[in-house]
C-alpha cells in the first residue's frame, strides 16, 4: 500500500532563501530513489517561510530508506539553526 508524506518546514524569516535552496537540492536525488512516486515541494504564497513537501512512496520501508540517506543528513547540517519547526505526517489515501 502506498504511503503519503506531508512534511511542513517553517524557516526563520531571515533564512528563507537558504532553506529553499537546500530543499530544492533534495528533489532530483529523491525522485530517483527506489519507491518514490512523487516528491513535490511547495511554498506558501502568503507566508513564504512555510514550505511543504507532498510525497508518495510505494512502501513505508522504502520511505524509511530515503529518510536515512546522506542527502537528508546534508540538508539537516546545512540548515541547522535556520528552521523554526518541522512536522511530518504519514498518511494513507482513503478515497
Rosetta blueprint (number, residue, H / E / L):
1 X L
2 X L
3 X E
4 X E
5 X E
6 X E
7 X E
8 X E
9 X E
10 X E
11 X E
12 X L
13 X H
14 X H
15 X H
16 X H
17 X H
18 X H
19 X H
20 X H
21 X H
22 X H
23 X H
24 X H
25 X H
26 X H
27 X H
28 X H
29 X H
30 X H
31 X H
32 X L
33 X L
34 X L
35 X L
36 X E
37 X E
38 X E
39 X E
40 X E
41 X E
42 X E
43 X E
44 X L
45 X L
46 X L
47 X L
48 X L
49 X L
50 X E
51 X E
52 X E
53 X E
54 X E
55 X E
56 X E
57 X E
58 X L
59 X L
60 X H
61 X H
62 X H
63 X H
64 X H
65 X H
66 X H
67 X H
68 X L
69 X L
70 X H
71 X H
72 X H
73 X H
74 X H
75 X H
76 X H
77 X H
78 X H
79 X L
80 X L
81 X L
82 X L
83 X E
84 X E
85 X E
86 X E
87 X E
88 X E
89 X E
90 X E
91 X E
92 X L
93 X L
94 X L
95 X L
